[in-house]
Amino acid sequence: MPLNLQSPSCVAIQAAQLADSLSAVTENLVDRNIQVVEYGEILNRRFGYPVVLNMFTWGVPDSNLSEVGDLLITHGFEPGGISKIHTQFYGVLEAGGLMFLYGSTRVHLVPLSFLRLSLDDCHEVVSSVDSRHKTLIPKIRPYLISLICRLIALPTGMRRNLIEHDLAILLDQVIFPRLPEGEDEEHESEEHFQQRVEQALSYVRGWDWKSEELRYLEITERLIQDCSQLTKITECK
């Protein structure tokens, strides 16, 4: 009788094997003093957005990119997984950096320079793949700037929804105050929504913005006041 790879038992085994491999990679990263930065959907999940992870995106110092890729291969990951169709639509958002496969799960290694981040823009948290170790995630202000910069830098005609998705989640889950338990945005009064808008504006204006970053504050204010501006941002005005 052929093995059903989609049976619950096989899926559970594959998930356990993936977790073991990611833990082994994390252990090796610690041993080599290489720090990676969680980004994308894995970060969205940290913010409280419900997501089934089928891709782990790690920002990697440019000089360590190949070494981290070799570690993934050592622990059972295979080079590949870049979608030709997605590359056609999303360009470097799909094809930039290095991609690896473990079953149907992808690990995308992206140079930190491409993400417009540095290690100094990040802080330590418990790793999403191995709770025994620490990893890095971007601080909120640098992450916001990273998303805006990457959105602005996209060539004309390139699909923007991947970054717009992450930016919308950041605004909703982190920057806007949460609604009280049992309430939802659909039934929220306009008066109460405007109160949350003002609270969100006050929150971001209180950050320690550098003078050269004030243009990103202006964009953030526009997004908070009118989320439809998300699809219209093409430059810093």
C-alpha positions in Angstrom: 0.0 0.0 0.0 1.6 3.3 -1.0 2.4 5.8 1.7 0.0 8.8 1.9 2.3 11.8 2.3 -0.7 14.0 3.2 -1.9 11.8 6.0 -1.9 13.4 9.5 0.8 11.1 10.7 3.1 11.9 7.8 2.5 15.6 8.1 3.3 15.5 11.8 6.5 13.6 11.1 7.6 16.1 8.4 6.8 19.0 10.7 8.9 17.4 13.5 11.8 16.8 11.1 11.6 20.4 9.9 11.6 21.6 13.5 14.7 19.5 14.3 16.6 20.7 11.2 15.8 24.4 12.0 16.9 23.8 15.6 20.1 22.3 14.4 20.7 25.3 12.1 20.0 27.7 15.0 22.4 25.8 17.2 25.2 26.1 14.6 24.4 29.9 14.1 24.9 30.4 17.8 28.2 28.4 17.8 29.5 30.5 15.0 28.2 33.8 16.5 26.1 34.5 13.4 23.0 36.6 14.0 20.0 36.4 11.7 16.9 38.6 11.8 13.3 37.3 11.6 11.3 39.1 8.9 8.1 38.8 6.9 5.4 36.3 7.9 7.3 35.0 10.9 7.4 38.5 12.2 3.7 39.1 11.4 2.9 36.1 13.6 4.9 37.6 16.4 2.7 40.7 16.1 -0.4 38.5 16.6 -1.5 38.1 13.0 -2.8 34.6 12.4 -0.7 32.9 9.7 0.3 29.4 8.8 4.0 29.6 8.2 5.2 28.0 4.9 8.2 30.3 4.5 10.8 31.6 7.0 12.4 34.8 6.0 15.7 35.6 7.7 17.7 38.8 7.2 21.4 37.8 7.1 24.5 40.0 7.3 25.7 40.2 3.7 29.1 38.7 4.6 27.4 35.6 6.2 24.9 34.8 3.5 26.7 31.9 1.8 27.8 30.5 5.2 24.2 30.4 6.5 23.1 28.8 3.2 25.7 26.1 3.6 24.4 25.4 7.2 20.9 24.9 5.8 22.2 22.4 3.2 24.2 20.6 5.9 20.9 20.0 7.8 18.8 18.7 5.0 17.6 21.8 3.2 17.9 21.9 -0.6 18.7 24.9 -2.7 15.7 26.0 -4.7 12.1 27.0 -4.2 12.1 30.2 -6.1 8.8 30.4 -8.0 9.1 31.5 -11.7 5.6 32.9 -11.6 6.2 34.8 -8.4 9.5 36.1 -9.8 7.6 37.4 -12.8 5.3 39.4 -10.6 7.5 40.3 -7.6 11.0 40.3 -9.0 13.7 40.6 -6.4 11.1 40.2 -3.6 11.0 36.6 -4.6 14.3 36.0 -6.3 16.6 38.2 -4.2 19.0 36.5 -1.8 19.0 32.7 -1.4 16.1 30.3 -1.2 16.0 26.8 0.3 13.4 24.0 0.5 12.6 21.4 3.2 9.6 19.5 1.9 7.0 22.3 1.1 8.6 24.8 3.5 10.9 27.5 2.2 13.6 29.4 4.0 14.5 32.7 2.3 17.8 34.3 3.2 17.8 38.0 2.4 20.9 40.3 2.7 20.3 42.9 5.4 21.4 45.6 3.0 18.5 44.7 0.8 16.1 45.0 3.7 17.6 48.4 4.5 18.5 47.1 8.0 21.6 46.7 10.2 22.1 44.5 13.3 22.0 47.7 15.3 18.4 48.2 14.2 17.4 45.0 15.9 16.9 43.6 19.4 17.0 40.1 20.9 14.0 37.9 21.4 13.5 34.1 21.9 13.9 32.4 18.6 10.7 31.3 16.8 12.4 28.0 15.8 14.2 27.1 19.0 13.1 28.5 22.3 16.5 27.6 23.9 18.2 30.3 21.9 17.8 34.0 21.1 17.4 35.6 17.7 16.9 39.1 16.4 13.9 41.0 15.2 13.8 44.6 13.9 12.9 47.4 16.3 9.6 48.9 15.3 10.8 52.2 13.8 13.6 50.7 11.7 11.2 48.0 10.5 8.6 50.6 9.5 11.3 52.5 7.6 12.6 49.3 6.0 9.1 48.5 4.6 8.5 52.0 3.3 12.0 52.2 1.7 11.5 48.9 0.0 8.0 49.9 -1.2 9.3 53.1 -2.7 12.2 51.3 -4.3 10.1 48.9 -6.3 10.3 49.4 -10.1 7.2 50.8 -11.8 4.9 47.9 -12.7 6.2 45.6 -10.0 3.5 44.1 -7.7 3.6 45.8 -4.3 1.1 43.7 -2.3 3.7 41.6 -0.4 5.2 44.7 1.2 1.8 46.4 1.5 0.6 43.4 3.4 3.4 43.5 5.9 3.0 47.3 6.3 -0.7 47.0 6.9 -0.2 44.3 9.5 2.4 46.5 11.3 0.0 49.4 11.4 -3.0 47.4 12.5 -1.3 45.0 15.0 1.4 47.3 16.5 0.9 51.0 15.8 -2.9 51.4 16.2 -4.2 50.8 19.7 -6.0 47.5 20.0 -9.8 47.4 20.3 -11.3 46.2 23.6 -12.0 42.5 23.9 -15.3 41.6 22.1 -15.3 44.7 19.9 -14.4 44.8 16.2 -13.7 47.4 13.6 -16.8 46.8 11.6 -19.0 48.0 14.5 -16.6 50.7 15.8 -18.0 54.2 15.8 -16.3 56.9 13.7 -15.6 58.9 16.8 -13.9 56.0 18.5 -11.9 55.3 15.4 -10.7 58.9 15.2 -9.6 58.6 18.8 -7.4 55.6 17.9 -6.0 57.5 14.9 -4.9 60.3 17.2 -3.4 57.8 19.6 -1.5 56.1 16.8 -0.2 59.5 15.6 0.9 60.4 19.1 2.7 57.1 19.4 4.8 57.4 16.2 5.5 61.1 16.8 7.0 60.2 20.1 9.7 58.0 18.6 13.3 59.2 18.4 13.3 60.1 14.7 16.6 61.2 13.1 16.4 64.4 10.9 17.0 62.3 7.7 14.1 60.0 8.7 11.4 62.7 9.1 10.1 62.1 5.6 9.2 58.5 6.7 7.3 60.0 9.6 5.3 62.1 7.2 4.5 59.0 5.2 3.5 57.1 8.3 1.2 59.9 9.4 -0.5 59.8 6.0 -1.0 56.1 6.3 -2.4 56.3 9.8 -4.9 59.0 8.7 -5.9 57.3 5.5 -4.9 53.6 5.0 -5.9 53.8 1.3 -2.7 55.8 0.8 -0.9 52.5 1.2 -1.4 51.7 -2.5 -0.4 55.2 -3.6 3.0 55.7 -2.0 5.6 55.9 -4.7 8.0 58.5 -3.4 8.8 60.6 -0.3 7.1 63.9 -0.7 
